Amino acid sequence: FHLAGIRLAPKEKLEIPVLFMPAEMKIYKTQVVIHVMRENGENWPYEIAAESDTDLIRNVTIAENGETRGILWIYPIHGTPEAPQQKSVVIRCQARQRLEERVELLLIGAMPAETALPDAGNSAMVNADESSSTPEVTDGSPATLEFLYELQYQSDEIRSQLDSLVGMQLLQKEWDTESRIVTLVFNVVFAPSKPMRNKATLVVRCTAGGLWKFPLVFIATEPEVDDVINIVAIGLNKESIVSFKLTSQTR
């Protein structure tokens, strides 16, 4: 859109509404350009020399006499579409046990590269750098879709609880050319040490554009009973003692 003839007093603020209504899951780029000129039509008596900084030259408009006619402010805008919130995926395991299962997540409306569509069913290659929290995925095709994923938590306290208990690894990626649905298959490991119920969000980004968020709920149920202690009474009003050992799992 184009706005013209807006008069600004000294120190006055101008609010510019920006509306984003993406039609597809891809990156949208545009610019907001503000062109300011004096109300009386006079130029600024500042001449732009040929050796001046290129950014300075690009951000002004020059009159015929070489003086500055107007000043430009250019604001690049990148729009990233976000898919509607998905249903929660529940990961349930008994405390002091280890759960390992495959979880399939559907990315609806993923955009292919411009050149061609990758073949359906191509397996994904995961970045070997395990220290990266957002591994990059590619299937080797020149028109591949690349994805970055990250597990986000509601607070640092929840992160400290789950970081050492939860592991996620992307195993493969499948592309359906007709429905434009990408299926990501994750291997999820959950090894809780005590009963808990915590939430997290798996955020998936596509380098071609698009953001998907999948709510996860990690539930650890009560552990199995370690042992049954029987205390036999030796008589009324007399103490019976049974001793047993407890070993701490941490310092």
C-alpha positions in Angstrom: 0.0 0.0 0.0 1.1 3.6 -0.4 0.5 6.5 1.9 1.2 10.0 0.9 0.8 13.5 2.3 1.1 12.6 5.9 2.2 15.6 8.0 4.4 15.0 11.0 5.0 17.6 13.7 8.4 17.6 15.5 8.8 14.6 17.9 5.5 13.1 16.6 5.2 9.4 16.2 3.9 7.6 13.1 2.4 4.1 13.4 2.4 2.0 10.2 0.1 -1.0 10.2 1.5 -4.1 8.6 -1.0 -7.0 7.8 0.3 -10.5 7.0 -2.1 -13.1 5.5 0.1 -15.9 4.0 -1.6 -18.1 1.4 1.2 -20.7 1.4 3.9 -22.0 3.7 6.8 -20.1 2.3 8.9 -17.1 3.1 7.4 -13.7 2.1 9.6 -10.6 1.8 8.7 -7.0 1.4 9.9 -3.5 2.4 8.3 -0.6 4.2 9.9 2.6 2.7 9.4 5.9 4.5 10.2 9.0 2.3 10.4 12.3 4.3 10.5 15.7 2.6 10.1 19.2 4.0 6.6 20.6 4.1 7.7 23.8 2.4 9.3 21.9 -0.5 12.8 23.2 0.3 15.8 20.9 0.0 18.4 20.2 2.6 21.6 22.1 1.7 23.7 19.0 1.9 25.4 17.6 -1.2 26.1 13.9 -1.6 29.6 13.5 -2.8 30.5 10.7 -5.3 32.8 9.0 -2.8 30.1 9.0 0.0 29.0 5.8 1.6 26.7 3.8 -0.6 24.2 3.3 2.2 24.0 7.0 2.6 23.5 7.6 -1.1 20.7 4.9 -1.2 18.9 6.4 1.7 18.4 9.9 0.2 16.8 11.4 -2.9 18.7 14.0 -4.7 17.4 17.2 -6.4 18.7 18.5 -9.8 21.0 20.9 -8.0 22.6 18.1 -6.0 21.0 19.0 -2.7 19.1 16.5 -0.6 15.4 16.5 -1.5 14.3 13.7 0.8 15.4 11.1 3.3 14.5 7.4 3.0 14.0 4.8 5.8 13.8 1.3 4.5 12.6 -1.5 6.8 12.9 -5.0 5.3 10.0 -7.3 6.5 10.2 -11.2 6.4 7.0 -13.0 6.9 7.1 -16.6 8.2 3.8 -18.5 8.1 2.9 -20.6 11.1 0.7 -23.6 10.9 -2.3 -23.9 13.2 -1.5 -25.5 16.6 -1.5 -29.3 16.5 -2.9 -31.7 19.0 -0.7 -32.7 21.9 1.4 -35.8 21.6 1.6 -37.7 24.9 4.8 -39.5 25.9 4.0 -41.7 28.9 6.5 -43.8 30.8 6.8 -45.3 34.3 9.4 -43.7 36.6 12.8 -45.4 36.7 12.0 -47.1 33.3 13.2 -46.1 29.8 10.8 -45.6 26.9 11.9 -45.5 23.3 9.3 -45.0 20.6 8.8 -43.6 17.1 6.6 -40.5 16.7 5.3 -39.4 13.3 4.6 -35.7 12.8 2.8 -34.3 9.7 3.9 -31.0 8.2 0.9 -29.8 6.1 1.4 -27.4 3.2 5.2 -27.6 3.1 6.6 -25.9 0.0 9.0 -27.7 -2.3 12.0 -26.0 -4.0 11.3 -24.1 -7.2 13.1 -26.5 -9.5 11.4 -29.9 -8.8 9.8 -32.0 -6.2 11.9 -34.5 -4.3 10.9 -38.1 -4.8 8.4 -39.5 -2.2 9.9 -41.7 0.5 13.4 -40.4 0.4 15.1 -41.1 3.7 16.7 -38.2 5.6 20.3 -37.6 6.6 20.8 -36.0 10.0 23.7 -33.7 10.8 26.3 -35.7 12.6 27.1 -32.9 15.0 25.2 -34.0 18.1 26.0 -30.8 20.0 23.7 -28.8 17.7 20.2 -28.3 19.1 18.8 -27.7 15.6 20.1 -30.4 13.3 19.9 -29.8 9.6 18.2 -32.4 7.5 18.7 -33.2 3.8 18.0 -36.1 1.5 20.7 -35.3 -1.1 18.3 -34.1 -3.8 19.0 -30.7 -5.4 15.3 -29.8 -4.7 15.3 -31.0 -1.1 13.3 -29.5 1.7 15.5 -28.8 4.7 14.2 -28.7 8.2 15.5 -27.4 11.5 13.9 -28.6 14.8 14.2 -27.6 18.4 12.6 -28.7 21.7 11.4 -25.7 23.6 10.2 -25.6 27.2 7.9 -23.3 29.1 10.5 -22.3 31.7 14.2 -22.8 32.6 13.0 -25.0 35.5 11.2 -27.4 33.2 14.2 -27.4 30.9 16.5 -28.4 33.7 14.2 -31.2 34.6 13.8 -32.6 31.1 17.1 -31.9 29.4 18.8 -35.0 30.7 15.7 -37.2 30.6 14.4 -36.6 27.0 16.1 -37.2 23.7 14.8 -36.7 20.2 16.4 -37.7 16.9 15.0 -37.3 13.4 15.1 -40.7 11.7 13.6 -40.0 8.3 11.5 -37.7 6.1 8.8 -38.7 3.6 7.3 -36.4 1.0 3.9 -36.8 -0.6 3.8 -34.8 -3.8 0.0 -34.9 -4.2 -1.0 -33.8 -0.8 2.1 -31.7 -0.1 2.5 -33.3 3.3 5.9 -34.0 4.8 6.0 -36.7 7.4 8.9 -36.5 9.9 9.6 -39.6 11.9 11.3 -39.0 15.2 12.8 -41.4 17.7 11.9 -40.2 21.2 13.7 -41.5 24.3 12.2 -40.7 27.8 13.9 -42.0 30.9 12.2 -40.3 33.9 13.7 -40.7 37.4 10.6 -39.7 39.3 6.9 -39.1 38.7 6.2 -35.9 36.8 4.0 -34.2 34.2 5.7 -31.6 32.1 5.0 -29.9 28.7 7.3 -29.0 25.9 6.9 -27.8 22.3 8.7 -29.3 19.3 9.3 -26.4 16.8 10.0 -27.3 13.2 11.2 -24.7 10.7 11.5 -25.3 6.9 14.3 -23.3 5.2 11.9 -22.8 2.3 9.5 -21.1 4.7 7.0 -22.3 7.3 6.8 -22.9 11.0 5.1 -25.9 12.7 4.7 -26.3 16.5 3.8 -29.7 18.1 2.9 -29.7 21.8 4.4 -32.6 23.7 3.3 -33.8 27.2 5.8 -36.0 29.1 4.1 -38.0 31.8 6.1 -40.2 34.3 3.8 -42.5 36.4 4.6 -43.9 39.8 7.5 -46.4 39.8 7.2 -50.0 40.8 7.4 -50.9 44.5 11.1 -51.7 45.4 10.3 -54.2 48.1 7.8 -55.1 50.8 9.0 -54.8 54.4 7.4 -57.1 57.0 7.8 -56.2 60.7 6.8 -59.0 63.1 5.6 -57.9 66.5 7.4 -59.4 69.5 4.7 -58.4 72.0 2.5 -55.6 73.1 4.1 -52.3 73.8 7.4 -53.7 72.6 9.5 -52.3 69.6 10.2 -54.4 66.6 13.1 -53.2 64.4 13.9 -54.1 60.8 16.8 -52.5 59.0 17.3 -52.0 55.3 19.7 -50.0 53.1 19.0 -47.1 50.7 21.5 -46.1 48.0 21.5 -42.6 46.7 21.7 -42.4 42.9 23.3 -39.0 43.0 25.8 -37.1 45.2 
